[in-house]
Amino acid sequence: MFNHREARNKLAELKQRTTVAKLFEDLQEICMHIPEITEDEKMDKAIRALQPHICEHVLACEPTTMQEVQRLALAKDGARASINSRLSLPRAQLDRRLDLESLRLQDGYHRLK
C-alpha cells in the first residue's frame, strides 16, 4: 500500500519491464492511490511507459480513451509474443528444418540436370 507521495513516485518511475498486461495492472494499482489523477494523465503515463515499439504503434493509432490505449498495446504485445514464440524453435529443430530444405533444393537441382 502506498501513500500519495509514494504513489506519485511509483507513477513517475513506471516502465514496461515485462508484459503490457503487467504494466496496466501496475498502473491501475498505483492510480488507486492518486484520486485526483485524470484520464488524460493516465493515458499519457501509460503510453510513455510502454516499450518504444509498442508506444510508437499506439501513438500512430491516436487513441482517445484509456481502453483504446490498453487494447492497442495489448494487441501489439500479443502479436510480438506470437512471432517470438515461432522464432524461438529449439536449435536442433531449426537445424532439422534447414537440412530438410537443403535436401529438397538438392533434389530439385538434380532433377533439372
C-alpha positions in Angstrom: 0.0 0.0 0.0 1.3 3.4 -0.9 0.7 6.9 0.5 0.1 9.7 -2.0 3.7 10.7 -2.4 4.9 7.1 -2.8 2.2 6.5 -5.4 3.3 9.6 -7.4 6.9 8.4 -7.2 5.9 5.0 -8.5 3.9 6.6 -11.3 6.9 8.7 -12.3 9.1 5.6 -12.4 6.7 3.3 -14.1 8.1 1.5 -17.2 7.1 -1.7 -19.1 9.6 -4.3 -17.9 7.6 -7.4 -18.9 4.2 -7.6 -20.5 1.7 -4.9 -21.4 -0.8 -6.6 -19.1 1.5 -6.3 -16.1 2.2 -2.6 -16.9 -1.6 -1.9 -16.9 -2.1 -3.9 -13.7 0.7 -1.9 -12.0 -0.7 1.4 -13.4 -4.2 0.6 -12.0 -2.8 -0.3 -8.6 -0.8 3.0 -8.4 -3.7 5.2 -9.7 -6.0 3.9 -6.9 -3.8 5.9 -4.5 -4.0 9.1 -6.6 -7.7 10.0 -6.5 -7.2 13.3 -8.4 -5.5 11.7 -11.4 -7.3 12.5 -14.7 -8.0 10.1 -17.5 -5.7 12.1 -19.8 -2.8 11.9 -17.3 -3.3 8.1 -17.0 -3.3 7.8 -20.8 -0.2 9.9 -21.1 1.7 7.9 -18.5 0.5 4.5 -19.9 1.7 5.4 -23.4 5.1 6.8 -22.1 5.7 3.7 -20.0 5.3 1.3 -23.0 8.4 -0.2 -24.7 9.3 2.1 -27.7 8.0 -0.1 -30.5 4.6 -0.5 -28.7 4.5 3.2 -27.8 5.0 4.2 -31.5 2.2 1.8 -32.6 -0.2 3.2 -30.0 0.6 6.8 -30.8 0.2 6.2 -34.5 -3.4 5.0 -33.9 -4.3 8.2 -32.0 -6.3 6.6 -29.2 -8.8 8.8 -27.4 -9.6 6.6 -24.4 -7.6 4.6 -21.9 -9.5 1.5 -23.1 -8.2 2.1 -26.6 -4.6 2.6 -25.4 -4.8 -0.7 -23.5 -6.5 -2.6 -26.4 -3.9 -1.3 -28.9 -0.9 -2.0 -26.6 -2.1 -5.5 -25.7 -2.7 -6.4 -29.3 0.8 -5.2 -30.3 2.4 -7.0 -27.4 0.4 -10.2 -28.2 1.4 -10.1 -31.9 5.0 -9.7 -30.9 4.8 -12.6 -28.4 3.3 -14.8 -31.1 6.1 -14.1 -33.6 8.8 -14.6 -30.9 7.4 -17.9 -29.9 7.5 -19.1 -33.5 11.0 -17.8 -34.0 12.3 -19.4 -30.8 12.4 -23.0 -32.0 15.0 -25.2 -30.3 18.3 -25.2 -32.2 18.1 -28.9 -33.1 14.6 -28.5 -34.5 15.7 -25.5 -36.6 18.7 -27.4 -37.9 16.5 -30.3 -39.0 14.2 -28.0 -40.9 17.1 -26.4 -42.6 18.6 -29.8 -43.5 15.2 -30.9 -45.0 15.0 -27.7 -47.0 18.6 -28.3 -48.3 17.7 -31.8 -49.4 14.6 -30.6 -51.2 16.6 -28.0 -53.0 19.3 -30.5 -53.9 16.7 -33.0 -55.2 15.1 -30.3 -57.3 18.5 -29.3 -58.7 19.4 -32.9 -59.6 16.0 -33.4 -61.4 16.8 -30.3 -63.6 20.1 -31.9 -64.8 
